[in-house]
Amino acid sequence: MAGSNEVNLSESKRVVPLNTWILISNFKLAYNLLRRPDGTFNRHLAEFLDRKVPANANPVEGVFSFDVIIDRSTSLLSRIYRPATGEEALPSIMELEKPVTGDIVPVILFFHGGSFAHSSANSAIYDTLCRRLVGICKAVVVSVNYRRAPENPYPCAYDDGWAALKWVNSRPWLKSEEDSKVHIYMVGDSSGGNIVHNVAVKAVESGIEVLGNILLNPMFGGQERTESEKRLDGKYFVTIQDRDWYWRAFLPEGEDRDHAACNPFGPNGKSLVGMKFPKSLVVVAGLDLVQDWQLAYVEGLKKAGQEVKHLYLDKATIGFYLLPNNDHFYTVMDEISNFVSSNC
Amino acid sequence: MGPYDSAISTGSTTSSPSSAAKPSEIDGLLAGAGYKVRSTVLHQVAQRLERLETLMVNAPSEISQLASDVLHCNPSDIASWVDSMLFEFNPPVSIPSDLSDFSDLTYIDSVVSPAINQTVCNNSWLTVVTAMKEDSGIRLVHMMMTCAESVQRGDLPLAGSLIEEMQTLLTRVNTGCGIGKVARYFIDALSRRVFTPQALCATGWSNENEILYHHFYEACPYLKFAHFTANQAILEAFDGHDCVHIVDFNLMHGLQWSALIQALALRPGGPPLLRLTVIGPPSPDGRDSLREIGLRLAELARSVNVRFAFRGVAASRLEDVKPWMLQVSPKEAVAINSIMQLHRLLGSGPTRVSAIETVLGWIRSLNPKIVTVVEQEANHNQSKFLDRFTEALYYYSTMFDSLEACSLQPEKAVAEIYIQREICNVLCCEGSARVERHEPLAKWRNRLGAAGFRPLNPNHLFIHCP
């Protein structure tokens, strides 16, 4: 099969900048080493290979960060990113949680990607992305270090997301001055996007207001093999086989991909009709093999009468938002900025 | 719409880089993602990733083995990581029909086929193509050893060809740290030896040397530690004496003595009268740098109320110094201090009385209370080039490794030049030009013992670095 693989490799190289190609290919190959056929995961090696960065209470390019414990019982940590006002030389512990200033200050609850198994809040790629979001949205960003599969399958990631949402919602220092409420948006890529949806459902059911959901290349699926999956299998860094592996790792034993967590508008999905679901921005990469599921998600929201903006990026692959070296990156950052500020 | 040039670097990063490569050489966006890849090798890295993927696809059963068995070195350095992955896969050794695809893998493996080396005519190569048998770093080491061995045998054309091969290979390796950096310096030294042997080896002291020495002092802990320990020994030896005299073989910046003067000032019972006599080369530019430093030390001594006298003795060679030049008084407690100077005396010709014996002789005649000797713990004085080369490779690899811990610039970069000078002297110079004749601790112990010196206690008398 060497011949057809060579065709695939050069195809993906044509559509992304070289350094992006290297970054994502490096992930792809490293991740191949971590997934074992028996469904277990080489966590030790994964943590070793993952490039992590520490939090930094000293502002770097106008943003500083610090880590907080949200739930000791599950070791749930989050990294908080705030814009530096320029006054503090070295924030003391008190100043880290200084009340936000401004009539309306968006607080972004961020869920990193990694197909439920990879990455952490302190992974370099996500630390960089969160720092960008602070600047773009003039927001405080809270990046949740949720528990990962296969050690912690469904519903751990959702439970952690929910705990983080409650925590953020109850921080006095995150309340906007205008109405003394925390203005919450949820943003997530890949599995993080999936978590955003599921935490939003819980939020609506529990009465916590979320102002908007942003899903970047969200991870959804189903039992059926869609046209996009068959067409794009193995062509742009991702294969059906690895998608299947991650779903098996996350979903409960014995469940298939039509489980509501994987397929929210599938046969086992819950209806959102009549719910005050947050408005959504769903970004779909045209070269992502699960785009048919992402489009189905958008359709599902529309059919349930929910407000959704769908952004389809023709020649984008997974991870296009990780490096600021392509048009799609800037398009999406603009959209996110507008989405978060449009409530002002 | 289209991919932007990766030269734009906007990635903010809070990770602390450990590589010594200049920031401008590394792809800025990948750096923000936690990876170090030099911009100039992006294409090669991509090629190797593709190759690795092909191998992984074709051998899925080996993958989990790969994950658990292999040593993953420095995952930030994608180039090295993918090389080590490729090394782990042992693809079948066969010469492919399309050699152009493997043009970047040609090298000569002298271990596998020594006979071929002998029959190779002066300017042509038999290239043995093995697909991805070795990591680039390991390959470089093998090639360097082969080159050193050719130099020893006098086969300079072969050595020259190898040097050219290695210089090409260097462009595909990260020479900012690790084995790449060490290889860069050693290949440079080999190149100088083979191609420009007539170029002068810098042997004399000069103002430039002081600057290099100073940066080396700041970048590494070795000299500071050596000074500190020597000073402790000297302080102890001077205990109870009112008149003390230090003879120093190489003043450099005088930092050792400013520390000692301050320590003497705080001595219970008050400081002694301190005389410092320094032996140094005559100033090439007429500037008396010894005197300048002496004046500074005198000023310091005055400020802490230590009676102080300074003399500089100009001598090009230590063995030319006569004891009477030092004007040592019998009532004084004398300390002799030699920081990395004695090894320079080991290069005398067979017809003369050995310089080291001469010097140790007059030191002994001064009847000092203590002699503090600092030397590099290394074996760089063997007559066979290959032996010297091998020893130096290990020693300076360790030295460069430890220098990685330093983040001060320009101290670190200049310290590297200092080390490079040493390397070049060890490898490129011969006869009286080669002054960096480091010898191991055991030999110094014997030599000093034979000259009538008793080890005070191993930690005080013999301080070996690194």
HADDOCK unambig.tbl for C-alpha pairs under 7 A between the chains (distance, minus, plus):
assign (segid A and resid 2 and name CA) (segid B and resid 54 and name CA) 6.82 0.50 0.50
assign (segid A and resid 9 and name CA) (segid B and resid 50 and name CA) 7.00 0.50 0.50
assign (segid A and resid 16 and name CA) (segid B and resid 3 and name CA) 6.07 0.50 0.50
assign (segid A and resid 17 and name CA) (segid B and resid 3 and name CA) 5.01 0.50 0.50
assign (segid A and resid 17 and name CA) (segid B and resid 4 and name CA) 6.77 0.50 0.50
assign (segid A and resid 19 and name CA) (segid B and resid 6 and name CA) 6.79 0.50 0.50
assign (segid A and resid 19 and name CA) (segid B and resid 30 and name CA) 6.79 0.50 0.50
assign (segid A and resid 19 and name CA) (segid B and resid 42 and name CA) 7.00 0.50 0.50
assign (segid A and resid 22 and name CA) (segid B and resid 46 and name CA) 5.85 0.50 0.50
assign (segid A and resid 29 and name CA) (segid B and resid 53 and name CA) 6.70 0.50 0.50
assign (segid A and resid 33 and name CA) (segid B and resid 63 and name CA) 5.93 0.50 0.50
assign (segid A and resid 33 and name CA) (segid B and resid 64 and name CA) 6.09 0.50 0.50
assign (segid A and resid 33 and name CA) (segid B and resid 67 and name CA) 5.39 0.50 0.50
assign (segid A and resid 36 and name CA) (segid B and resid 64 and name CA) 6.65 0.50 0.50
assign (segid A and resid 49 and name CA) (segid B and resid 75 and name CA) 5.66 0.50 0.50
assign (segid A and resid 51 and name CA) (segid B and resid 34 and name CA) 5.31 0.50 0.50
assign (segid A and resid 51 and name CA) (segid B and resid 76 and name CA) 6.91 0.50 0.50
assign (segid A and resid 53 and name CA) (segid B and resid 14 and name CA) 6.56 0.50 0.50
assign (segid A and resid 53 and name CA) (segid B and resid 15 and name CA) 5.32 0.50 0.50
assign (segid A and resid 124 and name CA) (segid B and resid 32 and name CA) 6.92 0.50 0.50
assign (segid A and resid 124 and name CA) (segid B and resid 33 and name CA) 5.07 0.50 0.50
assign (segid A and resid 124 and name CA) (segid B and resid 34 and name CA) 5.46 0.50 0.50
assign (segid A and resid 125 and name CA) (segid B and resid 33 and name CA) 4.59 0.50 0.50
assign (segid A and resid 128 and name CA) (segid B and resid 12 and name CA) 6.48 0.50 0.50
assign (segid A and resid 128 and name CA) (segid B and resid 13 and name CA) 6.83 0.50 0.50
assign (segid A and resid 128 and name CA) (segid B and resid 32 and name CA) 6.63 0.50 0.50
assign (segid A and resid 323 and name CA) (segid B and resid 29 and name CA) 6.36 0.50 0.50
assign (segid A and resid 325 and name CA) (segid B and resid 3 and name CA) 6.21 0.50 0.50
assign (segid A and resid 325 and name CA) (segid B and resid 4 and name CA) 4.92 0.50 0.50
assign (segid A and resid 325 and name CA) (segid B and resid 6 and name CA) 6.65 0.50 0.50
assign (segid A and resid 326 and name CA) (segid B and resid 2 and name CA) 6.36 0.50 0.50
assign (segid A and resid 326 and name CA) (segid B and resid 3 and name CA) 4.88 0.50 0.50
assign (segid A and resid 326 and name CA) (segid B and resid 4 and name CA) 5.52 0.50 0.50
assign (segid A and resid 327 and name CA) (segid B and resid 1 and name CA) 5.93 0.50 0.50
assign (segid A and resid 327 and name CA) (segid B and resid 2 and name CA) 6.70 0.50 0.50
